[in-house]
């Protein structure tokens, strides 16, 4: 089936163009992948991969919403989309989707995650009352006016790579056969059934170091990569900024309207004049924002916060850009940690402690870095600018590192 043959294609395509603006091949491919999954009524799992802040959670909500609309006629889809609501970041209003439930798996205690995923039976522990988990809550949406019947319910599990191995096994049972058990009900032979859609996301690469092989094969079959802002051309970046600005200014105006109507003591004239003074960022400001390394500052999420400070709070662009938080500054990269563990596992047993082996690895890295910077002018300039050294001083320090390594090798 061609996507354009879908009866609801036109209204859905228009909505996607509004939520994911741009005309580059990158953004067009992203919209096509989303629509293709939503139109495939037999597809039950999808993984969203991409850096922190790229908009994976936002896309999950969009997909959850469109799974409900994709089977409809053009007229019915148009009618439903007319009621569409989203926040300033573009997240679909969850009140529109009783069939959609999301859960972040980061930082959850395993016992709590078990109950939140699969539910808990009354009396499973002292003082515990009966409570459904996310799969059961999504499935029950089918009973609420038939809203979830077309989807079977949609569950979004954010940061799937943080799920413990024990719970990964239980999750595999749901994805494979739709069967799950509440905590305290594991002996029930029939179990509970979930026949809906499971969306997952992670900024970490999925491999057997973070996921069981059987679970990896189950959720890795369909992956949509959410690109960072750095991969969008300037025209698409401007379109993204326009959408965010329109949402921010529109919601601020609506908020002011609500406040001035709620209490006659509010300084109505001041706030209404304040709304009139707000305007989108000038073209040169957008160009300045486009030049920033948003991968380090939270991608779309960071851009939205920056625009809110500029447009609503009235901060100058220079002030905002100078004080942007840098992601990952104090957090080791997951790939780097995995690589370090692999390298330690390949060391020879010399009877020395961990500190000795770490020093040896650091010495090897210094040698590799020295040779790389000496042979690669672009990398040399990147490092020089980052740490604020003159070219001559950096060359001197690289020669000193090389001499230190040579002396160490001779002494051994």
Phi, psi and omega per residue, in radians:
X1 nan 2.259 3.033
X2 -1.345 2.462 -3.107
X3 -1.050 -0.596 -3.125
X4 -1.195 -0.255 3.092
X5 -1.404 -0.248 -3.121
X6 -1.082 2.216 -3.117
X7 -0.943 -0.651 -3.096
X8 -1.587 0.228 -3.024
X9 -1.015 -0.865 -3.014
X10 -1.073 -0.906 3.131
X11 -1.121 -0.625 3.115
X12 -1.180 -0.762 3.138
X13 -1.085 -0.679 3.108
X14 -1.143 -0.695 3.120
X15 -1.147 -0.760 3.123
X16 -1.090 -0.685 3.112
X17 -1.117 -0.525 3.116
X18 -1.349 -0.695 -3.104
X19 -1.418 -0.569 -3.127
X20 -2.162 1.273 -3.030
X21 -1.245 2.755 3.120
X22 2.301 2.826 -3.112
X23 -2.221 0.068 -3.129
X24 -1.256 2.770 3.070
X25 -0.977 -0.579 -3.126
X26 -1.048 -0.880 -3.083
X27 -1.318 -0.591 3.106
X28 -1.132 -0.690 3.106
X29 -1.141 -0.681 3.119
X30 -1.091 -0.785 3.131
X31 -1.124 -0.678 3.132
X32 -1.132 -0.740 3.137
X33 -1.094 -0.719 3.136
X34 -1.131 -0.841 -3.123
X35 -1.123 -0.663 3.133
X36 -1.090 -0.749 3.118
X37 -1.164 -0.766 -3.101
X38 -1.139 -0.540 -3.141
X39 -1.432 -0.218 3.125
X40 -1.568 1.638 -3.005
X41 -1.206 -0.214 3.116
X42 -1.629 -0.211 -3.112
X43 -1.287 2.229 -3.051
X44 -2.037 -0.239 3.128
X45 -2.334 2.555 3.080
X46 -2.667 2.355 3.097
X47 -1.954 2.366 3.101
X48 -1.867 2.116 -3.100
X49 -2.019 2.422 3.124
X50 2.924 2.896 -3.084
X51 -1.218 2.924 3.117
X52 -1.033 2.311 3.066
X53 1.437 0.047 -3.089
X54 -1.296 -0.286 3.093
X55 1.939 0.448 -3.118
X56 -1.124 -0.763 3.128
X57 -1.111 -0.693 3.118
X58 -1.104 -0.744 3.117
X59 -1.148 -0.631 3.119
X60 -1.053 -0.744 3.115
X61 -1.149 -0.711 3.117
X62 -1.063 -0.773 -3.135
X63 -1.130 -0.746 3.106
X64 -1.039 -0.659 3.126
X65 -1.235 -0.774 -3.077
X66 -1.275 -0.445 3.059
X67 -1.058 -0.558 3.122
X68 -1.309 -0.583 -3.019
X69 -1.564 -0.503 -3.010
X70 -0.931 -0.666 -3.110
X71 -1.381 -0.074 -2.992
X72 -1.380 2.938 2.990
X73 -1.261 2.893 3.132
X74 -1.056 -0.722 -3.093
X75 -1.169 -0.771 -3.117
X76 -1.207 -0.674 3.094
X77 -1.104 -0.726 3.113
X78 -1.085 -0.718 3.136
X79 -1.104 -0.785 -3.130
X80 -1.159 -0.730 -3.102
X81 -1.177 -0.423 3.089
X82 -1.081 -0.457 3.133
X83 -1.627 0.125 -3.049
X84 -1.090 2.396 3.078
X85 -2.384 2.504 3.094
X86 -2.545 2.756 3.101
X87 -1.446 -3.058 -3.065
X88 -1.099 -0.489 3.131
X89 -1.463 -0.085 3.135
X90 1.616 0.137 3.098
X91 -1.296 2.258 3.129
X92 -1.071 2.384 3.087
X93 -1.086 2.089 -3.072
X94 -1.125 -0.323 3.116
X95 -1.193 -0.284 3.078
X96 -1.426 -0.191 -2.975
X97 -2.313 1.344 3.090
X98 -1.145 -0.267 -3.123
X99 -1.549 0.007 -3.030
X100 -2.006 2.251 3.124
X101 -2.336 2.352 3.137
X102 -2.155 2.657 -3.122
X103 -2.608 2.210 3.041
X104 -1.526 2.287 -3.072
X105 -1.654 0.028 -3.115
X106 -1.310 2.232 3.019
X107 1.324 0.141 -3.139
X108 -1.382 2.379 2.980
X109 -1.178 2.425 -2.989
X110 -0.992 -0.724 -3.118
X111 -1.129 -0.644 3.113
X112 -1.256 -0.667 3.119
X113 -1.100 -0.696 3.116
X114 -1.011 -0.821 -3.130
X115 -1.197 -0.677 -3.117
X116 -1.231 -0.567 3.111
X117 -1.301 -0.870 -2.933
X118 -1.985 -0.123 -3.141
X119 1.576 3.008 -3.114
X120 -2.481 2.499 3.101
X121 -1.489 2.591 3.068
X122 -1.067 2.339 -3.138
X123 1.455 0.067 3.106
X124 -1.077 -0.483 3.023
X125 -2.604 2.896 -3.088
X126 -1.019 2.198 3.086
X127 1.390 0.041 -3.089
X128 -1.460 2.301 3.060
X129 -1.807 2.838 -3.118
X130 -1.120 2.339 -3.131
X131 -2.640 2.251 3.112
X132 -1.346 2.707 3.048
X133 -1.649 -3.059 -3.037
X134 -1.137 -0.643 -3.129
X135 -1.161 -0.723 3.139
X136 -1.200 -0.670 3.126
X137 -1.131 -0.709 3.119
X138 -1.172 -0.720 -3.128
X139 -1.148 -0.614 -3.106
X140 -1.187 -0.275 3.125
X141 -1.070 -0.395 3.100
X142 -1.099 -0.399 -3.104
X143 -1.547 -0.151 -3.098
X144 -1.703 1.517 3.103
X145 1.088 0.349 3.108
X146 1.252 0.159 -3.057
X147 -1.063 -0.632 -3.094
X148 -1.647 0.021 -3.045
X149 -1.095 -0.599 -3.110
X150 -1.312 -0.363 -3.122
X151 -1.884 -0.425 -2.983
X152 1.338 0.079 -3.062
X153 1.686 2.574 3.113
X154 -2.216 2.198 3.096
X155 -1.994 2.277 3.087
X156 -1.996 2.079 3.122
X157 -1.896 1.868 -3.107
X158 -1.492 2.517 -3.129
X159 1.002 0.991 -3.124
X160 -1.064 -0.465 -3.120
X161 -1.176 -0.263 3.130
X162 -1.537 -0.022 -3.119
X163 -1.321 2.391 -3.116
X164 -1.166 2.765 -3.124
X165 -1.062 -0.671 -3.134
X166 -1.083 -0.770 -3.133
X167 -1.307 -0.438 3.046
X168 -1.063 -0.664 3.107
X169 -1.111 -0.719 3.114
X170 -1.192 -0.658 3.124
X171 -1.140 -0.641 3.125
X172 -1.039 -0.648 3.128
X173 -1.079 -0.692 3.123
X174 -1.168 -0.796 -3.075
X175 -1.230 -0.509 -3.101
X176 -1.412 -0.832 -3.060
X177 -2.202 0.010 3.133
X178 1.359 0.131 -3.068
X179 -1.731 2.376 3.048
X180 -2.545 2.845 -3.099
X181 -2.266 2.380 3.012
X182 -1.169 2.710 3.013
X183 -1.083 2.220 -3.092
X184 1.626 -0.022 -3.106
X185 -2.184 0.330 -3.037
X186 -1.127 -0.385 -3.123
X187 -1.418 -0.130 3.138
X188 -1.230 2.068 -3.041
X189 -1.192 -0.492 -3.069
X190 -1.423 -0.660 -3.117
X191 1.199 -3.068 3.093
X192 -1.968 2.747 -2.982
X193 -2.056 2.359 2.992
X194 -2.237 2.041 -3.086
X195 -1.978 0.309 -3.078
X196 -1.606 -2.653 -3.041
X197 -1.888 2.374 3.069
X198 -2.005 2.048 3.061
X199 -1.800 2.415 3.085
X200 -2.253 2.822 3.112
X201 -2.640 2.714 3.052
X202 -2.902 2.513 3.022
X203 -1.520 -0.234 3.116
X204 -1.492 2.533 3.054
X205 -1.099 2.418 3.136
X206 -1.551 2.108 3.017
X207 -2.661 -3.083 -3.034
X208 -1.284 -0.061 3.051
X209 -1.407 -0.339 -3.139
X210 -2.071 -0.365 -3.135
X211 -2.299 2.547 3.000
X212 -1.018 2.543 -3.091
X213 -1.050 -0.692 -3.115
X214 -1.204 -0.640 3.094
X215 -1.257 -0.656 3.121
X216 -1.050 -0.731 3.137
X217 -1.185 -0.483 -3.106
X218 -1.326 -0.766 -3.068
X219 -1.694 -0.175 -3.100
X220 -1.549 0.020 -3.111
X221 -1.242 -0.571 3.104
X222 -2.218 1.972 -3.109
X223 -2.233 2.276 2.985
X224 -1.918 2.140 3.116
X225 -1.557 2.168 3.119
X226 -1.641 1.950 -3.022
X227 -1.277 2.629 3.033
X228 -1.277 2.873 -3.125
X229 -1.063 -0.488 -3.093
X230 -1.112 -0.334 -3.107
X231 -1.580 -0.095 3.131
X232 -1.554 2.382 3.042
X233 -1.175 2.914 -3.068
X234 -1.006 -0.680 -3.116
X235 -1.083 -0.735 3.107
X236 -1.208 -0.659 3.111
X237 -1.049 -0.748 3.115
X238 -1.103 -0.672 3.129
X239 -1.147 -0.682 3.100
X240 -1.131 -0.771 3.108
X241 -1.068 -0.728 3.130
X242 -1.047 -0.754 3.130
X243 -1.107 -0.803 -3.116
X244 -1.108 -0.747 -3.141
X245 -1.096 -0.775 3.137
X246 -1.041 -0.756 3.138
X247 -1.154 -0.781 -3.106
X248 -1.095 -0.851 -3.101
X249 -1.187 -0.678 3.119
X250 -1.123 -0.741 -3.131
X251 -1.238 -0.608 3.114
X252 -1.131 -0.759 3.113
X253 -1.064 -0.745 3.138
X254 -1.117 -0.669 3.138
X255 -1.148 -0.740 3.110
X256 -1.107 -0.745 3.111
X257 -1.012 -0.737 3.140
X258 -1.115 -0.751 -3.077
X259 -1.184 -0.779 -3.078
X260 -1.210 -0.416 3.098
X261 -1.471 -0.340 -3.043
X262 -1.396 -0.465 -3.052
X263 -2.606 2.116 -3.089
X264 -1.169 -0.252 -3.134
X265 -1.426 -0.169 3.111
X266 -1.129 2.474 3.122
X267 -1.270 1.340 -3.009
X268 -0.971 -0.847 -3.098
X269 -1.032 -0.715 -3.119
X270 -1.087 -0.858 -3.047
X271 -1.249 -0.616 3.094
X272 -1.191 -0.640 3.069
X273 -1.180 -0.629 3.105
X274 -1.064 -0.723 3.106
X275 -1.091 -0.722 -3.122
X276 -1.115 -0.522 -3.087
X277 -1.363 -0.349 -3.096
X278 -1.273 2.403 3.120
X279 -2.604 2.775 -3.141
X280 -1.080 2.785 3.136
X281 -1.154 2.544 3.096
X282 -1.174 2.804 -3.095
X283 -1.021 -0.685 -3.118
X284 -1.197 -0.523 3.075
X285 -1.193 -0.739 3.101
X286 -1.095 -0.711 3.091
X287 -1.082 -0.711 3.096
X288 -1.099 -0.752 3.115
X289 -1.101 -0.660 -3.117
X290 -1.140 -0.397 -3.109
X291 -1.441 -0.089 -3.059
X292 -1.477 2.619 3.099
X293 -1.412 1.380 -3.015
X294 -1.157 -0.291 3.041
X295 -1.015 -0.552 -3.123
X296 -1.514 -0.228 -3.018
X297 -2.068 0.325 3.024
X298 1.708 0.219 3.066
X299 0.908 -2.310 -3.071
X300 -1.088 -0.657 3.136
X301 -1.095 -0.788 3.127
X302 -1.167 -0.670 3.110
X303 -1.110 -0.722 3.127
X304 -1.073 -0.763 3.130
X305 -1.140 -0.686 3.128
X306 -1.128 -0.772 3.130
X307 -1.123 -0.637 3.111
X308 -1.107 -0.708 3.115
X309 -1.155 -0.663 -3.115
X310 -1.296 -0.816 -3.022
X311 -1.400 -0.793 -3.013
X312 -1.610 -0.861 -3.096
X313 -1.378 -0.299 3.088
X314 1.372 0.313 3.095
X315 -1.286 2.644 3.125
X316 -1.296 2.591 3.120
X317 -0.983 -0.678 3.137
X318 -1.082 -0.732 3.125
X319 -1.116 -0.790 -3.127
X320 -1.083 -0.833 -3.095
X321 -1.165 -0.582 -3.141
X322 -1.217 -0.443 -3.061
X323 -1.937 0.291 3.097
X324 -1.110 2.337 3.070
X325 -1.165 2.514 3.116
X326 -1.800 2.033 -3.105
X327 -1.273 2.504 3.014
X328 1.357 0.096 -3.101
X329 -1.090 -0.654 -3.117
X330 -1.933 0.240 -3.110
X331 -2.126 2.153 3.105
X332 -1.151 2.495 3.141
X333 -1.196 2.441 -3.106
X334 -1.084 -0.702 3.120
X335 -1.125 -0.717 3.139
X336 -1.103 -0.709 3.111
X337 -1.116 -0.766 3.137
X338 -1.087 -0.719 3.139
X339 -1.152 -0.690 3.125
X340 -1.100 -0.752 3.107
X341 -1.080 -0.751 3.112
X342 -1.055 -0.733 -3.121
X343 -1.182 -0.679 3.086
X344 -1.129 -0.646 -3.137
X345 -1.158 -0.361 -3.129
X346 -1.630 0.001 -3.127
X347 -1.266 2.697 3.095
X348 -1.482 2.464 3.119
X349 -1.271 1.796 -3.136
X350 -1.844 -0.005 -3.088
X351 1.521 -0.037 -3.140
X352 -1.532 2.857 -3.113
X353 -1.457 3.117 -3.099
X354 -1.080 -0.701 -3.110
X355 -1.041 -0.699 3.121
X356 -1.059 -0.807 -3.103
X357 -1.176 -0.619 3.086
X358 -1.147 -0.680 3.087
X359 -1.111 -0.679 3.129
X360 -1.148 -0.725 3.099
X361 -1.116 -0.706 3.111
X362 -1.096 -0.663 3.117
X363 -1.134 -0.714 3.088
X364 -1.094 -0.720 -3.134
X365 -1.130 -0.680 3.121
X366 -1.078 -0.696 3.118
X367 -1.143 -0.761 3.121
X368 -1.109 -0.749 -3.128
X369 -1.129 -0.758 -3.134
X370 -1.018 -0.859 -3.123
X371 -1.135 -0.676 -3.124
X372 -1.115 -0.776 -3.115
X373 -1.224 -0.539 3.115
X374 -1.245 -0.483 -3.064
X375 -1.761 -0.205 -3.038
X376 -2.174 1.690 -3.086
X377 -1.028 -0.645 -3.125
X378 -1.148 -0.754 3.094
X379 -1.141 -0.653 3.103
X380 -1.014 -0.842 -3.119
X381 -1.160 -0.651 3.128
X382 -1.071 -0.835 -3.137
X383 -1.168 -0.745 -3.117
X384 -1.025 -0.812 -3.132
X385 -1.169 -0.655 -3.082
X386 -1.144 -0.689 -3.063
X387 -1.773 0.005 2.996
X388 1.266 0.704 3.119
X389 -1.922 2.662 2.996
X390 -1.276 2.792 -3.135
X391 -1.055 -0.751 -3.119
X392 -1.112 -0.721 -3.109
X393 -1.177 -0.681 3.122
X394 -1.149 -0.708 3.102
X395 -1.081 -0.716 3.118
X396 -1.079 -0.747 -3.122
X397 -1.204 -0.573 3.093
X398 -1.186 -0.698 3.087
X399 -1.112 -0.661 3.126
X400 -1.150 -0.707 3.084
X401 -1.073 -0.716 -3.141
X402 -1.140 -0.711 3.112
X403 -1.134 -0.725 3.130
X404 -1.041 -0.730 3.123
X405 -1.139 -0.735 -3.123
X406 -1.097 -0.792 3.123
X407 -1.073 -0.672 -3.130
X408 -1.139 -0.764 -3.141
X409 -1.101 -0.712 -3.134
X410 -1.164 -0.646 -3.107
X411 -1.210 -0.365 -3.122
X412 -1.595 nan nan
